[in-house]
Amino acid sequence: MRKIRHPRALVLTLGAAALCAVFAVATADRATAKDEKAAPRPALSVTTARPATTNLPINLTANGSIAAWQEAIIGSESNSLRLAEVRVNVGDVVKQGEVLAVFADEAVRADIDVARASLLEAQANAQEAKSNADRARKLEKSGALSAQQVTEYFTGERTANARVKSAQASLTQQQLRLKYTQVVAPDSGVISARSATVGAVVGVGTELFRMIRQGRLEWRAEVVAQDLGRIRPGRKAIVRAASGLEVAGKVRTVAPSVDPQTRVALVYVDLPPALAGNMPLKAGMFASGRFELGASNALTVPQQSVIVRDGFSHVFRLNPDSRVSQVKVTLGRRLGERVEVVNGVNADTPIVVSGAGFLNDGDLVRNIATPAAPAVAAPRTSTAR
């Protein structure tokens, strides 16, 4: 017959077993926590790259103003005439000899008729005086005329000839006045200003128009004295307009003197003509630009790897223990997504690229291999048979 245990003993046995299980679980948890403390988790997964040698352009940046190469002032050559017609406006492209404005010429044409009549009268008098002088020459030796009469005939001939020349000059003057009733362009270019108004009566020398000769503009760049030796005539320059568009130009000349107050000199850069009307640069604009002085090799890193903290540029170097160190660097030229590092890192230094902005000095990271760029198949070329 089977012996039945006491219920109290059974309860004690079960309690002891439960305590052992709880103790085992707690021990396991402490071991796991100890292991986790011994092997900390990485703060972030990052990608790295090494600095690369890149051929970068050598540029010299400068600021300056856009101005007209030469601005011609077109004025009135007629006096006290009414402006009857204005044919051009600001921005119009004109050619040399093109009529810009016309003055009323009725009074001038009337003066021409008077001058022409005076000339005809003087020519008639001169013809009569010449005939008298010719007769005096024939009778001079015969004694039919006194010496005084002969002298008077000769003097009358010379006086009549002089009056003919005077009348001819007056006619020419009036014809010039008629010519000046038409204001013509002295050169090809673009009208930059207009003060001519229909109906106005202006005097000689009054400004009517201003014109940018041949549409030529120039960039007057301000360059400090120590950089002048690096710029030579013929160098290429890139001028950036306010809209962001860039225009290529060429250095024409460097000013022979430096401003004693600012210690800068002007460099004159020829820009493409504005005759087409679509030039993004306008006279009077402020513009920045750069002079292209050549190219050189430089150590560069991706722009993404550079962070700015406390006003200085830094990169994160990946150490052999998978921790990063914040390194202060000096930046130089930029080309696309890469930036030159003047000092702070070497060509064999692994640099954190992605995730650099979320790291601190000494963080543990996991380095993920950068995926390779997909291969691009070479285009097939047909071969003639």
Order of alpha helices (4+ residues) and beta strands (2+ residues): alpha-beta-beta-beta-beta-beta-beta-beta-alpha-alpha-beta-beta-beta-beta-beta-beta-beta-beta-beta-beta-beta-beta-beta-beta-beta
